[in-house]
């Protein structure tokens, strides 16, 4: 008995010692480790994301807002039923692959995302399953109530709430707000309560953006642009409407477009804002710049006669053809009929330096500075790099590349008396009911004098009244504008006779400007001239916009007068009327006749005739026929 008691006592001592050692190991030596593990299981630091600020149009209509939605996550260790079955139930609701979902549920991690920022209907269906280990978390999601409207301007937001394009990216620091962290205590039933001893700050919502953009005008432009692109089977199109007083952007439409609520479902090409990223040779719309330089030089006036060589001019050993055969025209008629030969002769009078400075003065060759990311500066070569005949091509919009916004803004400067402004979209920033004006009219230079601007506007009125832009006429309003049809350069091929950029830029009402509108269609099929496909879009958009804005028509234009052709009708199908005087075909008697790269005008204004065989070894070695598209 004594031996048994002794053995029992020894066992008790050994057991007690072992238990004490284990308790010391757990409670003393490994106490910090277990304290950390307990805290990680019982407490959780949750980041409370701040809602992004809203984006409003100029009349306070919501273009982008943040809404609360639910996200689904799993605690894999708590998925008590078969993981494959859980995945099979969730996959069809969430449109996910069941095998991949089951693999995520087999993770050793404590927290696994299942799906983020669900639609309310999808979230409801997941809740109804009541699956163990599946939980919900409230997050903020960006929502665009007008879907595709102004999509490229607004941009889009990624799953983590970061602005990835357009205004969302440009004003990310302003709109996203400041998130906050909160420590929560979790019980065994996964309930959560905030710990009072852990202070926290509330998230600060982002600031709102108040735009110059008008949603109604944007809708009008997008509707008409889509119809035109689909009818002409063009690759893409752009419509820009500016307020000429300060270059505030009222409309910036691009087609094809996308829905920023589901941007990943659309090709990346549709995310691009072509108004500022794409560059193209403007074609005859650029003749406005050449005319401005000519009028500024005081060497050319609207009624000066120009002999247009019956549609071809030879400079050095390069022959440049017009789109039609023209004889003697006034410079006003040169612009109205969009004669390349006549414009080239005006450019030769102006000189390289003045033409280049006028181009730079209107803002070409540099970014406009609009508050959007990804703007291209365009391409304008330094005057020192111009070849002998570069000016001839540039005068009618070849050999130079511009963005649609640059071109629209140049016409806004013309409408504003020659003053160039920086275009902008965000007029004010604020939070709640507070608004702080952040953008004001910001003139960045003067391109031409007010007198030149008035003269040029009157000339461009003729383009719409009796020239290539007749389809742009808006009944009851004076319109000043210019058509353009530029052949696109195909790499390895050169200028394509079929791939063209058709455009029209106009000012309305011409003598009290309220709107400037650019329409550009990329590679229309069938009818390809700017006057045929772009001008009608201008007319449709401006007719509705002027009515929407309540701009009164000109009473004088509402009453038809004898001899005036009906406004807005397509040009007659017949050939142009015979030139008014054939006496000047020998190059005698005109102020501006056969001026060329090889013969500067004499002091009396009459250029020396240059025969087609005259060679200029500094230009080209062979005669090249260039047939640019008509205006």
C-alpha positions in Angstrom: 0.0 0.0 0.0 2.8 2.4 0.9 4.5 1.7 -2.5 1.2 2.4 -4.3 0.7 5.7 -2.4 4.3 6.7 -3.1 3.8 6.0 -6.9 0.6 7.9 -6.9 2.3 10.8 -5.2 5.1 10.8 -7.7 2.6 10.8 -10.6 0.7 13.7 -9.1 3.9 15.7 -8.7 5.0 14.9 -12.3 1.5 15.7 -13.6 1.4 18.9 -11.6 4.8 19.9 -12.7 4.0 19.2 -16.3 0.8 21.1 -16.1 2.5 24.0 -14.4 5.2 24.0 -17.0 2.6 24.0 -19.8 0.7 26.8 -18.1 3.8 28.8 -17.6 4.7 28.3 -21.3 1.3 29.4 -22.5 0.6 32.2 -20.0 4.0 33.6 -19.5 6.5 32.7 -22.2 4.1 32.7 -25.2 1.7 35.3 -23.7 2.6 38.0 -26.3 2.1 35.7 -29.2 -1.3 34.5 -28.1 -2.4 38.0 -27.2 -1.6 39.1 -30.8 -3.5 36.1 -32.2 -6.5 36.8 -29.9 -6.5 40.4 -31.0 -6.4 39.4 -34.7 -9.4 37.1 -34.2 -11.4 39.4 -32.0 -10.6 42.7 -33.4 -10.6 44.0 -37.0 -9.4 47.3 -38.4 -11.9 48.3 -41.0 -11.2 51.0 -43.6 -14.3 53.2 -44.1 -14.0 54.5 -47.6 -15.2 58.0 -48.2 -17.9 58.5 -50.8 -16.6 60.3 -54.0 -18.0 63.7 -54.7 -20.8 64.0 -57.2 -20.4 65.5 -60.7 -23.1 67.8 -61.9 -23.8 69.5 -65.2 -24.2 73.2 -65.6 -27.8 73.1 -64.5 -27.2 70.9 -61.5 -28.2 67.5 -63.0 -26.4 64.5 -61.6 -23.9 63.0 -64.0 -22.0 60.8 -61.5 -22.9 59.9 -57.9 -21.7 57.5 -55.2 -24.2 54.9 -53.8 -24.0 52.4 -51.1 -23.9 48.7 -52.3 -23.0 45.4 -50.7 -20.0 43.2 -51.3 -19.8 39.5 -50.5 -16.8 37.9 -48.7 -16.2 34.6 -47.1 -14.5 33.2 -43.9 -13.3 29.9 -45.4 -12.9 28.3 -42.0 -16.6 28.8 -41.3 -17.9 27.3 -44.5 -19.3 24.3 -42.7 -21.1 22.7 -45.6 -19.3 21.3 -48.6 -17.2 24.0 -50.3 -18.0 22.7 -53.8 -21.7 22.9 -53.0 -21.4 26.5 -51.7 -19.5 27.5 -54.8 -22.1 25.8 -57.0 -24.9 27.8 -55.3 -23.1 31.1 -55.6 -21.5 30.8 -59.1 -24.6 31.2 -61.2 -25.9 34.2 -59.2 -22.5 35.9 -59.4 -21.7 34.8 -62.9 -18.5 33.2 -61.8 -16.8 29.9 -62.5 -17.8 27.4 -59.8 -14.4 25.5 -59.8 -12.4 28.7 -59.3 -14.8 29.9 -56.6 -14.4 26.6 -54.7 -10.7 27.0 -54.9 -10.9 30.4 -53.2 -13.1 29.0 -50.5 -10.5 26.3 -49.7 -8.0 29.1 -48.7 -6.3 29.1 -45.3 -6.9 32.8 -45.0 -9.5 34.3 -42.7 -10.9 36.7 -45.3 -11.6 36.1 -49.0 -13.5 38.4 -51.4 -16.2 36.6 -53.3 -17.7 39.5 -55.3 -17.5 43.3 -55.0 -20.1 46.0 -55.2 -23.1 44.0 -56.3 -26.3 45.1 -57.8 -29.1 45.2 -55.2 -31.0 42.3 -56.9 -27.9 40.1 -56.9 -27.1 40.9 -53.3 -30.7 39.9 -52.3 -30.4 36.5 -54.0 -27.1 35.8 -52.2 -28.7 36.7 -48.9 -31.6 34.4 -49.4 -29.2 31.4 -49.6 -28.1 32.1 -46.0 -24.9 30.2 -46.4 -22.6 29.6 -43.4 -19.3 31.6 -43.6 -20.7 34.0 -46.3 -20.9 37.6 -45.1 -21.7 41.1 -46.5 -19.9 44.4 -46.3 -21.2 47.8 -47.3 -19.1 49.7 -49.8 -19.4 52.8 -52.0 -19.9 52.4 -55.7 -19.7 54.9 -58.5 -22.9 55.2 -60.5 -23.6 57.1 -63.7 -27.3 57.7 -63.9 -27.2 58.9 -67.5 -25.2 55.9 -68.6 -23.3 56.6 -71.9 -23.9 60.4 -71.7 -20.5 62.2 -71.8 -18.8 58.9 -70.9 -15.3 59.9 -72.3 -15.5 63.3 -70.5 -16.6 61.9 -67.1 -14.3 58.9 -67.2 -14.8 55.8 -65.0 -13.8 54.4 -61.6 -12.1 51.1 -60.9 -13.2 48.5 -58.3 -11.0 50.0 -55.6 -12.6 53.4 -56.1 -9.8 55.0 -58.1 -10.6 57.3 -61.0 -9.2 55.8 -64.2 -10.1 58.2 -67.0 -11.6 61.6 -67.8 -12.5 64.0 -65.0 -12.6 61.2 -62.5 -8.8 60.8 -63.0 -8.0 64.4 -63.5 -9.7 65.5 -60.3 -8.9 62.3 -58.3 -7.4 64.2 -55.4 -10.4 66.4 -55.1 -13.2 64.0 -55.7 -12.1 60.9 -53.8 -12.3 62.3 -50.2 -10.4 61.0 -47.2 -11.1 57.5 -45.8 -11.0 56.6 -42.1 -10.1 53.5 -40.0 -12.3 52.0 -37.3 -11.5 49.1 -34.8 -14.3 46.6 -34.4 -14.7 43.9 -31.8 -16.2 40.6 -33.1 -18.0 38.0 -31.0 -18.4 34.3 -31.7 -21.5 35.0 -33.7 -19.6 37.4 -36.0 -21.3 40.4 -34.5 -19.3 43.6 -34.5 -19.2 46.6 -32.2 -17.0 49.6 -32.2 -14.6 49.9 -29.3 -15.1 53.2 -27.5 -11.5 53.2 -26.2 -10.2 53.4 -29.8 -10.9 56.9 -31.1 -11.7 57.2 -34.8 -12.4 59.9 -37.3 -15.3 59.9 -39.7 -14.4 59.7 -43.4 -14.5 63.0 -45.3 -16.6 62.9 -48.5 -15.0 64.1 -51.7 -15.8 67.4 -53.2 -18.4 67.9 -55.9 -17.6 69.0 -59.5 -19.9 71.5 -61.2 -19.3 71.4 -64.9 -19.9 73.8 -67.9 -21.3 70.8 -69.8 -25.0 70.9 -70.5 -26.6 67.4 -70.3 -29.4 68.3 -72.7 -27.1 69.7 -75.3 -24.8 66.7 -74.8 -27.7 64.4 -75.5 -28.7 66.3 -78.7 -25.1 66.1 -80.0 -24.7 62.4 -79.1 -28.0 61.5 -80.7 -27.2 63.3 -84.0 -23.6 62.1 -84.1 -24.6 58.5 -83.6 -27.1 58.8 -86.4 -24.6 60.4 -88.7 -21.8 57.8 -88.0 -24.2 54.9 -88.5 -25.7 56.4 -91.7 -22.3 57.2 -93.2 -20.7 54.0 -91.9 -17.8 56.1 -90.5 -15.3 54.7 -88.1 -15.9 57.3 -85.5 -17.1 60.9 -85.0 -16.8 63.9 -82.7 -19.0 66.9 -81.9 -17.7 69.8 -79.8 -19.7 72.8 -78.8 -18.0 75.8 -77.1 -19.1 79.1 -75.6 -17.0 81.5 -77.6 -17.0 84.1 -74.8 -14.6 82.0 -72.7 -14.2 78.6 -74.4 -16.3 76.8 -71.8 -17.1 73.3 -73.1 -20.9 72.9 -73.4 -20.7 69.6 -75.3 -18.0 67.1 -76.0 -19.4 64.0 -77.7 -17.5 61.0 -79.1 -18.9 58.0 -80.9 -18.5 55.0 -80.5 -19.1 55.4 -76.8 -19.4 53.2 -73.7 -21.3 52.9 -70.4 -18.9 53.8 -67.5 -21.1 51.7 -65.2 -19.7 48.6 -67.0 -16.7 50.0 -68.9 -14.8 46.6 -68.9 -17.5 45.2 -71.2 -16.5 47.7 -74.0 -13.4 47.8 -76.2 -10.7 50.1 -74.9 -10.8 52.1 -78.1 -14.3 53.4 -77.1 -12.9 54.7 -73.8 -10.8 57.3 -75.6 -11.8 60.9 -75.8 -11.0 61.6 -79.5 -11.7 65.3 -79.0 -8.3 65.7 -77.3 -6.3 62.6 -78.0 -6.6 62.1 -81.8 -4.8 64.3 -84.2 -5.7 64.6 -87.9 -4.9 66.8 -90.9 -7.7 69.3 -90.8 -8.0 69.9 -94.5 -10.0 72.9 -95.8 -11.2 74.0 -92.3 -7.7 75.2 -91.8 -8.1 77.7 -94.6 -9.6 80.0 -92.0 -6.2 80.3 -90.5 -4.6 81.1 -93.8 -7.3 83.7 -94.5 -6.7 85.2 -91.1 -3.0 85.5 -91.8 -3.7 87.0 -95.2 -6.1 89.7 -93.8 -3.7 90.5 -91.0 -0.9 91.1 -93.5 -3.1 93.8 -95.1 -1.9 92.4 -98.4 -5.2 90.6 -99.2 -8.8 91.8 -98.9 -12.0 89.8 -99.5 -12.7 91.3 -102.9 -9.2 90.9 -104.3 -9.3 88.7 -107.5 -7.3 85.5 -107.6 -6.8 83.5 -110.8 -7.2 79.9 -109.8 -5.5 78.3 -112.9 -8.5 76.2 -113.8 -7.8 73.8 -110.9 -4.1 73.2 -110.9 -1.0 75.0 -109.8 2.7 74.0 -110.3 5.2 74.9 -107.6 8.7 73.9 -108.5 8.1 70.4 -109.9 5.0 69.6 -107.9 1.6 70.0 -109.3 -1.3 70.5 -106.9 -4.8 70.0 -108.2 -8.0 71.6 -107.0 -11.2 69.6 -106.4 -12.8 71.6 -109.3 -11.8 73.8 -112.1 -12.0 77.5 -111.1 -10.8 80.5 -113.1 -11.0 84.1 -111.7 -12.5 84.3 -108.2 -12.5 87.0 -105.5 -10.9 85.8 -102.3 -14.3 85.7 -100.7 -15.3 83.3 -103.5 -12.0 81.4 -103.0 -13.1 80.6 -99.5 -16.7 79.9 -100.4 -15.8 77.5 -103.1 -12.8 76.2 -101.1 -10.3 76.6 -103.9 -6.9 75.2 -102.9 -5.1 77.1 -105.6 -6.6 80.4 -104.5 -5.6 79.8 -100.9 -2.1 78.7 -101.8 -1.6 82.0 -103.7 -2.8 83.9 -100.7 -0.3 82.0 -98.5 2.5 82.7 -100.9 1.8 86.4 -100.5 1.7 86.2 -96.7 5.1 84.6 -96.2 6.4 81.8 -94.0 7.0 83.7 -90.8 3.6 85.4 -90.7 1.7 82.2 -91.5 3.6 80.3 -88.9 3.1 83.0 -86.2 -0.7 83.1 -87.0 -0.9 79.3 -86.7 0.9 79.4 -83.3 -1.2 82.4 -82.2 -4.4 80.4 -82.6 -2.9 77.7 -80.3 -1.9 75.0 -82.7 1.2 73.0 -81.9 0.6 73.0 -78.1 -1.9 71.7 -75.7 -5.0 73.8 -75.1 -4.6 73.2 -71.3 -8.1 71.8 -70.9 -8.7 70.1 -67.5 -8.7 66.6 -69.0 -5.9 64.0 -69.1 -4.3 62.7 -72.2 -4.4 65.8 -74.4 -2.2 65.8 -77.5 -0.3 68.9 -78.6 -0.8 68.2 -82.3 2.1 68.6 -84.8 3.3 71.9 -86.2 6.8 71.9 -87.5 9.1 74.9 -86.8 9.2 77.3 -89.7 12.9 76.5 -90.1 12.0 73.0 -91.1 9.5 74.0 -93.8 10.4 72.9 -97.3 10.0 75.1 -100.3 6.4 74.0 -100.8 5.4 73.2 -97.2 3.5 76.4 -96.8 1.4 75.5 -99.9 0.2 72.3 -98.3 -0.2 73.8 -94.8 -2.4 76.6 -96.3 -5.1 74.1 -97.1 -4.6 71.9 -94.1 -2.1 69.2 -95.1 1.3 68.7 -93.5 0.0 69.8 -90.1 -1.9 67.8 -87.5 -4.4 69.2 -85.0 -6.9 67.9 -82.4 -10.6 68.5 -82.8 -10.6 70.7 -79.7 -7.7 72.9 -81.0 -9.6 73.4 -84.2 -12.9 74.3 -82.4 -11.1 76.6 -80.1 -9.5 78.5 -83.0 -13.0 79.3 -84.3 -14.0 80.3 -80.8 -11.1 82.8 -80.8 -12.4 84.1 -84.2 -15.9 84.5 -82.8 -14.4 86.3 -79.7 -12.7 89.0 -81.7 -9.4 87.2 -82.0 -8.8 86.4 -78.3 -7.8 82.8 -77.5 -9.0 81.3 -74.2 -8.1 78.1 -72.5 -11.0 75.6 -72.8 -12.3 74.2 -69.5 -15.0 71.9 -68.1 -15.1 72.3 -64.3 -16.5 75.7 -63.4 -16.8 75.2 -59.6 -15.8 72.8 -56.8 -17.7 72.4 -53.6 -19.2 70.1 -51.0 -22.9 70.0 -50.2 -24.5 73.3 -51.0 -21.2 75.2 -51.0 -19.5 76.1 -54.3 -16.3 77.8 -55.0 -15.7 79.1 -58.5 -12.4 77.7 -59.7 -12.4 78.4 -63.4 -12.9 81.8 -65.0 -12.3 83.1 -68.5 -8.6 82.8 -69.0 -7.3 84.5 -72.1 -4.0 83.1 -73.2 -3.3 85.4 -76.1 -4.6 87.3 -79.1 -4.4 85.6 -82.5 -5.7 88.4 -84.7 -7.1 91.9 -84.4 -10.9 92.5 -83.9 -11.0 94.1 -87.4 -9.6 91.0 -89.0 -12.0 88.8 -87.0 -15.0 90.8 -88.3 -13.8 90.7 -91.9 -13.1 86.9 -91.7 -16.5 86.2 -90.1 -18.3 87.9 -93.0 -16.2 85.9 -95.5 -17.1 82.7 -93.7 -20.8 83.6 -93.8 -20.5 83.4 -97.6 -19.3 79.8 -97.3 -22.6 78.8 -95.7 -24.9 81.1 -97.8 -23.5 80.3 -101.2 -20.6 77.9 -100.9 -19.6 74.4 -99.8 -21.3 74.8 -96.4 -24.9 75.4 -97.5 -26.1 72.2 -95.7 -24.9 73.8 -92.4 -27.3 76.8 -92.8 -29.7 77.1 -89.8 -33.0 78.9 -90.9 -33.3 82.2 -89.1 -29.7 82.5 -88.1 -26.5 83.7 -89.7 -23.9 81.0 -89.8 -20.2 81.5 -90.4 -18.2 78.4 -91.0 -15.9 76.3 -93.1 -16.0 72.8 -94.5 -13.1 70.4 -94.6 -12.3 67.1 -96.4 -8.8 65.8 -95.6 -7.3 62.7 -97.1 -5.9 60.4 -94.5 -2.3 59.3 -94.6 -2.0 55.5 -94.8 1.4 54.2 -93.5 3.5 52.9 -96.4 0.9 54.2 -99.0 0.6 57.9 -98.6 -2.6 59.9 -99.0 -5.6 57.7 -99.5 -8.3 58.9 -102.1 -11.0 57.1 -100.2 -10.1 57.3 -96.4 -11.0 60.9 -95.5 -11.8 63.0 -92.5 -14.9 65.1 -93.1 -15.5 68.1 -90.9 -17.3 71.4 -90.5 -16.7 74.1 -87.9 -19.2 77.0 -87.6 -20.2 80.0 -85.5 -23.8 80.8 -84.8 -25.3 83.4 -84.8 -22.5 84.8 -86.8 -22.8 88.5 -85.9 -23.6 87.9 -82.2 -21.8 84.6 -81.5 -23.4 82.3 -78.9 -22.1 78.9 -80.0 -19.1 77.4 -81.8 -19.6 73.8 -83.0 -17.2 71.4 -84.6 -18.4 68.2 -86.3 -15.8 65.6 -87.5 -16.5 62.2 -89.1 -13.6 59.7 -89.5 -13.7 57.8 -92.8 -17.3 58.2 -93.9 -18.3 56.0 -96.8 -20.4 57.0 -99.8 -20.6 60.8 -99.5 -17.2 61.8 -98.0 -17.1 65.6 -98.2 -17.4 67.8 -95.1 -20.2 69.8 -96.8 -22.2 66.6 -97.4 -21.9 64.6 -94.2 -20.5 66.9 -91.4 -22.4 70.2 -92.3 -25.9 68.5 -91.9 -24.9 67.3 -88.4 -23.9 70.9 -87.5 -27.3 72.1 -88.7 -29.3 69.5 -86.8 -27.4 70.1 -83.5 -27.4 73.8 -83.7 -31.1 74.1 -84.6 -32.0 72.2 -81.5 -29.4 73.9 -79.3 -30.5 77.4 -80.2 -34.1 76.5 -79.5 -33.1 75.0 -76.2 -31.1 78.0 -75.2 -33.8 80.4 -76.3 -31.5 82.3 -78.7 -33.9 84.5 -80.8 -33.6 84.2 -84.6 -32.7 87.2 -86.8 -36.0 88.7 -88.0 -34.4 89.8 -91.2 -33.6 86.2 -92.2 -37.0 84.8 -91.5 -38.5 86.7 -94.5 -37.4 85.4 -97.9 -36.0 87.9 -100.3 -35.8 87.7 -104.1 -32.6 86.2 -105.2 -31.5 84.6 -102.0 -31.3 80.8 -102.2 -33.2 79.0 -99.5 -31.1 78.4 -96.4 -30.3 74.9 -95.4 -30.9 73.3 -98.9 -28.2 71.1 -100.5 -26.2 72.8 -103.2 -27.4 72.4 -106.8 -26.1 69.4 -108.7 -24.9 71.3 -111.7 -21.4 72.5 -112.3 -20.3 76.0 -111.0 -21.4 78.9 -113.1 -18.8 80.1 -115.7 -16.2 82.4 -114.3 -17.2 86.0 -114.7 -14.3 87.1 -116.8 -12.0 85.0 -119.0 -9.8 87.9 -119.9 -7.3 87.1 -117.2 -6.3 83.6 -118.3 -3.0 85.0 -119.7 -2.1 86.2 -116.2 -2.5 89.9 -116.9 -4.6 92.4 -115.0 -5.0 90.5 -111.6 -3.5 91.7 -108.4 -2.6 88.1 -107.4 -2.1 85.8 -110.3 0.6 83.2 -110.9 2.7 83.7 -107.7 4.6 80.6 -106.9 7.5 79.3 -104.9 9.7 80.2 -107.8 8.4 83.7 -108.4 7.7 86.2 -105.7 5.1 88.9 -106.5 6.5 92.1 -107.9 6.1 95.4 -106.2 3.0 96.1 -108.3 1.4 92.8 -107.0 1.6 91.0 -110.3 3.5 87.7 -110.0 5.7 86.4 -112.8 4.2 83.5 -114.7 6.0 80.2 -114.1 5.6 77.6 -116.8 4.8 74.1 -115.7 8.2 73.0 -117.0 10.2 75.3 -114.8 12.3 73.3 -112.5 13.4 74.1 -109.0 16.1 71.5 -108.0 15.6 72.4 -104.4 12.0 71.1 -104.3 11.5 67.7 -106.0 13.0 65.8 -108.8 9.7 64.9 -110.5 6.3 66.4 -111.1 3.9 64.9 -108.5 0.1 65.4 -108.9 -1.5 66.0 -105.6 -5.3 65.9 -105.5 -6.5 66.8 -102.0 -10.1 66.4 -101.0 -12.5 69.2 -101.6 -13.7 71.5 -98.8 
